[in-house]
């Protein structure tokens, strides 16, 4: 048990017994104990409070960790994880604590889920074989464009022979802008990927690094699920998300990523099934802060209406340190409303669009949506285009940790959020944000730059936010420094 957990449980015991606590603590203890079974409370409270190593998905019938609460007392800077006695009801105990003076909050350790929809493959004749993609890319430069409609420009150009795509975000224009500025591929920017891990290195015979990531492309990460320093992907979601952000280009393998020269910080907070605890997510955010990330991507959601103050505290700390935070808005069908962390403080909440430049049929509406970005998949029924291809990136084959493909079944706001994180990295590298701004102001200006240059789809702000991101415009605005006011 860590020293922090020991101190946290000692504080709780003092609060419950009245030692060192405010007047009336004994009465509050009695009220709380009436909601708990007559067990040895102190022994339970001094037990290990973190989820067991390898703890992952919780079934649909249980949306939070058993025997754990996230609690904050007055005078503390942040909340902590506390364990409850065996048999104690999590929701009952939380309600009892919330009604007690001196308790700022008491919430279950809720579970978040990855925000990717996985329909049947779009094209049954497309095997997704990585070897085929590698051979074709060696044979003809630019063959990535036949799969990655999302990176093409929506506008015709006399300087490009590439096709146009109504759902594209003009990555080509942004790449050109960053090359001209001397920061190709967002070199020098670090993006933390909080997810199911990333296939970022080979490890024994079970794990292999994705062949379309560079050997030196990663900075130190951590696995908060297995509690070790090897945040290796066991599901494929995190590797796919990381691929959109920064998969390599020009290497004759697979496809490409947006910020292809950015560094990636793999932080595993979701298990192989794509689920993870709020407590681990908060730790992951604070790890990214401590290790100097510039952008944090969170392609997952808590259920509609769930409060995650421990995560919100970590997000506020990220903002104070000048880190841009991006999160998926959630997918209709799996989610009922735009939810945390997309609704969290200073987070850029992202919904998804189709190849035809329309909202995906999974898109939710709500005040938490700031921008939309390519998520692929079927469009909403009123879309004039029926184009419905997914987002293609190299990732793990299903049920493996050492074989790779370019699958045709990744769609949703998970993929959309990854585009915005890559775009934020490119804006930071592109010279359009004054580097001398205070940390919080820098975050505000990145958000403003992405919104200011987004393409209006003619939809209400609750559906599109400011519109569909356009990284060509976002990295090419002149004067170079977007005005610090307005």
GUNUMAR-736161 format. One line per 4 residues: number of its first residue (from 1); their letters; for each residue x, y, z of C-alpha. Coordinates in steps of 0.2 Angstrom, whole numbers. Example, Ala and Ser with C-alpha at 12.3 -4.5 7.8 and 13.67 -1.06 7.14 Angstrom:
1) AS) 62 -22 39  68 -5 36
END
This chain:
1) XXXX) 0 0 0  7 17 -5  11 30 8  -3 41 0
5) XXXX) -16 28 3  -10 25 20  -12 43 25  -29 44 16
9) XXXX) -36 30 26  -29 37 42  -37 53 38  -54 44 35
13) XXXX) -52 35 51  -49 51 61  -64 58 52  -75 44 57
17) XXXX) -69 42 75  -68 61 79  -50 61 82  -43 77 74
21) XXXX) -59 80 65  -72 93 67  -85 94 80  -99 81 78
25) XXXX) -88 68 69  -94 54 81  -112 57 76  -107 57 58
29) XXXX) -98 41 61  -114 33 69  -125 39 54  -112 31 42
33) XXXX) -111 15 51  -129 12 51  -128 10 32  -114 -2 33
37) XXXX) -113 -20 40  -106 -23 57  -88 -28 51  -71 -23 56
41) XXXX) -71 -6 48  -53 -1 52  -46 -17 45  -56 -15 29
45) XXXX) -51 4 28  -32 -1 29  -33 -13 15  -25 -10 -2
49) XXXX) -36 2 -11  -31 1 -29  -39 -10 -42  -30 -27 -43
53) XXXX) -17 -29 -56  -25 -33 -73  -42 -27 -67  -51 -22 -83
57) XXXX) -69 -22 -89  -84 -22 -77  -99 -30 -84  -114 -19 -89
61) XXXX) -123 -23 -73  -109 -15 -63  -103 2 -69  -91 6 -55
65) XXXX) -77 -3 -45  -84 -13 -30  -79 -8 -12  -71 8 -18
69) XXXX) -76 27 -16  -67 42 -23  -68 54 -8  -62 72 -5
73) XXXX) -62 81 12  -62 99 15  -44 106 15  -37 93 3
77) XXXX) -31 98 -14  -37 83 -23  -48 67 -19  -42 50 -15
81) XXXX) -47 32 -17  -54 24 -1  -59 5 1  -75 0 10
85) XXXX) -78 -15 21  -84 -31 13  -103 -30 10  -104 -11 11
89) XXXX) -115 -4 -3  -105 8 -13  -120 20 -18  -127 19 0
93) XXXX) -110 24 8  -107 38 -5  -124 45 -1  -121 44 18
97) XXXX) -104 53 16  -111 67 4  -122 72 18  -108 74 31
101) XXXX) -100 91 34  -82 91 29  -84 80 14  -82 89 -3
105) XXXX) -88 74 -13  -90 55 -12  -92 46 -29  -91 28 -35
109) XXXX) -75 24 -45  -85 24 -61  -80 14 -77  -77 23 -94
113) XXXX) -78 14 -110  -69 16 -127  -79 27 -139  -77 16 -155
117) XXXX) -91 8 -164  -86 -8 -173  -98 -12 -187  -96 -26 -200
121) XXXX) -81 -23 -212  -86 -9 -224  -79 -19 -239  -79 -38 -238
125) XXXX) -66 -38 -252  -54 -28 -243  -43 -40 -233  -34 -26 -223
129) XXXX) -18 -35 -226  -4 -25 -221  8 -33 -233  -3 -28 -248
133) XXXX) -3 -10 -242  16 -10 -239  19 -17 -257  7 -4 -265
137) XXXX) 14 11 -255  32 6 -261  26 5 -279  17 22 -280
141) XXXX) 19 37 -268  3 43 -262  -7 27 -262  -12 31 -244
145) XXXX) -24 43 -252  -35 29 -258  -39 24 -241  -37 40 -230
149) XXXX) -51 50 -237  -51 59 -220  -34 67 -223  -38 74 -241
153) XXXX) -43 92 -244  -61 96 -247  -56 109 -259  -47 108 -276
157) XXXX) -30 114 -278  -18 118 -292  -3 113 -282  -10 95 -278
161) XXXX) -15 80 -290  -23 71 -275  -42 68 -276  -53 79 -265
165) XXXX) -64 73 -251  -80 82 -244  -76 74 -227  -57 78 -228
169) XXXX) -48 90 -216  -33 95 -228  -19 86 -219  -9 88 -235
173) XXXX) -10 107 -233  -5 106 -215  10 95 -219  16 108 -231
177) XXXX) 13 122 -219  23 114 -205  37 109 -218  38 127 -223
181) XXXX) 39 132 -204  53 120 -201  43 108 -189  38 94 -201
185) XXXX) 25 82 -194  23 92 -178  41 88 -172  45 92 -154
189) XXXX) 27 90 -148  22 76 -136  5 68 -137  -1 57 -122
193) XXXX) -13 43 -128  -23 38 -113  -31 22 -119  -29 3 -120
197) XXXX) -11 5 -122  -1 6 -139  9 -7 -148  25 4 -146
201) XXXX) 38 -10 -143  42 -28 -144  41 -38 -128  45 -56 -127
205) XXXX) 36 -67 -139  19 -60 -135  20 -42 -140  27 -34 -156
209) XXXX) 29 -16 -160  18 -10 -174  29 -9 -190  22 8 -194
213) XXXX) 28 17 -178  46 23 -177  58 14 -165  62 31 -157
217) XXXX) 44 39 -158  39 35 -140  43 43 -123  41 35 -106
221) XXXX) 23 29 -103  15 19 -89  2 5 -87  -11 10 -74
225) XXXX) -21 -6 -77  -7 -19 -75  3 -7 -64  20 -8 -73
229) XXXX) 30 2 -85  25 -7 -100  8 0 -107  7 -12 -121
233) XXXX) -10 -14 -131  -20 -29 -129  -35 -24 -138  -30 -13 -153
237) XXXX) -40 2 -149  -26 12 -142  -14 8 -156  -27 13 -169
241) XXXX) -30 30 -160  -11 33 -159  -10 29 -177  -21 43 -182
245) XXXX) -12 55 -172  6 50 -177  8 35 -188  24 36 -198
249) XXXX) 24 42 -216  37 40 -230  42 23 -224  34 11 -237
253) XXXX) 23 3 -224  4 5 -221  -4 22 -221  0 38 -212
257) XXXX) -4 49 -197  -7 67 -195  7 73 -183  19 60 -190
261) XXXX) 34 67 -181  26 70 -164  32 60 -150  19 48 -142
265) XXXX) 17 45 -123  7 28 -121  -3 28 -105  -14 12 -102
269) XXXX) -30 16 -93  -41 4 -102  -41 -14 -101  -41 -26 -116
273) XXXX) -60 -25 -117  -59 -6 -118  -65 -1 -100  -56 8 -86
277) XXXX) -58 15 -69  -60 34 -66  -46 33 -53  -34 26 -66
281) XXXX) -39 39 -78  -35 53 -66  -18 45 -62  -15 44 -81
285) XXXX) -18 62 -83  -7 67 -69  7 56 -76  5 65 -93
289) XXXX) 7 82 -83  22 76 -73  31 70 -89  28 86 -100
293) XXXX) 15 81 -112  8 95 -123  -8 86 -128  -19 72 -120
297) XXXX) -30 62 -130  -45 53 -122  -55 42 -133  -67 35 -120
301) XXXX) -83 40 -111  -91 38 -94  -110 35 -94  -122 49 -96
305) XXXX) -123 60 -80  -110 51 -70  -99 63 -60  -80 60 -60
309) XXXX) -73 75 -49  -56 66 -47  -54 66 -66  -60 84 -67
313) XXXX) -47 89 -54  -33 81 -65  -40 90 -80  -39 107 -71
317) XXXX) -21 103 -67  -18 99 -85  -25 116 -90  -14 125 -77
321) XXXX) 1 116 -85  -3 122 -102  -9 105 -109  -22 103 -122
325) XXXX) -35 90 -118  -46 82 -131  -60 69 -128  -73 59 -138
329) XXXX) -91 64 -136  -98 47 -136  -108 37 -148  -127 36 -150
333) XXXX) -132 18 -145  -118 15 -133  -121 32 -125  -137 43 -121
337) XXXX) -128 60 -120  -112 69 -122  -103 64 -106  -86 65 -97
341) XXXX) -72 68 -100  -78 77 -115  -89 88 -104  -74 91 -92
345) XXXX) -66 108 -88  -57 115 -103  -58 99 -113  -61 100 -132
349) XXXX) -76 88 -134  -77 80 -152  -91 72 -162  -88 62 -178
353) XXXX) -92 65 -196  -93 53 -212  -83 53 -228  -97 64 -236
357) XXXX) -94 78 -223  -110 74 -213  -112 69 -195  -110 50 -192
361) XXXX) -126 41 -187  -118 38 -170  -116 57 -167  -124 64 -151
365) XXXX) -130 82 -148  -125 92 -133  -117 108 -126  -101 98 -123
369) XXXX) -97 97 -142  -84 109 -147  -79 102 -164  -82 88 -176
373) XXXX) -69 78 -185  -68 62 -196  -75 47 -187  -81 37 -203
377) XXXX) -95 25 -204  -113 28 -209  -119 46 -211  -136 52 -203
381) XXXX) -151 49 -215  -152 67 -221  -134 67 -228  -133 69 -247
385) XXXX) -118 57 -248  -119 38 -245  -100 37 -243  -97 27 -227
389) XXXX) -79 21 -226  -71 19 -209  -55 26 -203  -40 16 -209
393) XXXX) -25 14 -198  -13 0 -194  -17 -9 -178  -18 -26 -170
397) XXXX) -28 -40 -178  -42 -45 -168  -37 -56 -153  -19 -54 -156
401) XXXX) -5 -44 -148  9 -47 -162  0 -47 -179  -5 -31 -188
405) XXXX) -18 -26 -201  -27 -11 -208  -45 -16 -202  -60 -9 -210
409) XXXX) -71 -8 -194  -65 7 -184  -78 21 -184  -84 33 -170
413) XXXX) -80 48 -160  -64 39 -153  -57 41 -171  -63 59 -172
417) XXXX) -55 64 -155  -38 57 -162  -39 69 -177  -42 84 -166
421) XXXX) -27 79 -155  -16 77 -170  -23 94 -176  -19 102 -159
425) XXXX) -1 95 -160  1 103 -177  -6 120 -172  7 120 -157
429) XXXX) 21 116 -169  15 127 -183  20 144 -176  2 151 -175
433) XXXX) 2 151 -156  13 163 -147  25 152 -137  27 166 -124
437) XXXX) 9 165 -118  5 159 -101  1 140 -100  -18 142 -98
441) XXXX) -19 156 -112  -9 144 -124  -22 131 -121  -36 143 -124
445) XXXX) -28 149 -140  -26 132 -147  -44 129 -145  -48 146 -152
449) XXXX) -37 142 -167  -46 126 -171  -63 133 -169  -59 149 -179
453) XXXX) -53 139 -194  -66 125 -193  -78 122 -208  -96 126 -204
457) XXXX) -107 112 -209  -123 122 -207  -129 113 -191  -133 119 -174
461) XXXX) -118 121 -162  -125 107 -151  -122 96 -166  -106 102 -174
465) XXXX) -98 114 -161  -89 126 -172  -88 114 -186  -77 102 -195
469) XXXX) -58 104 -191  -48 110 -206  -29 108 -201  -23 116 -217
473) XXXX) -32 132 -212  -27 130 -194  -9 129 -197  -9 142 -211
477) XXXX) -17 157 -203  -8 174 -205  -1 183 -196  8 169 -188
481) XXXX) 2 173 -170  -16 172 -169  -22 188 -159  -20 186 -141
485) XX) -37 194 -138  -54 192 -145
END
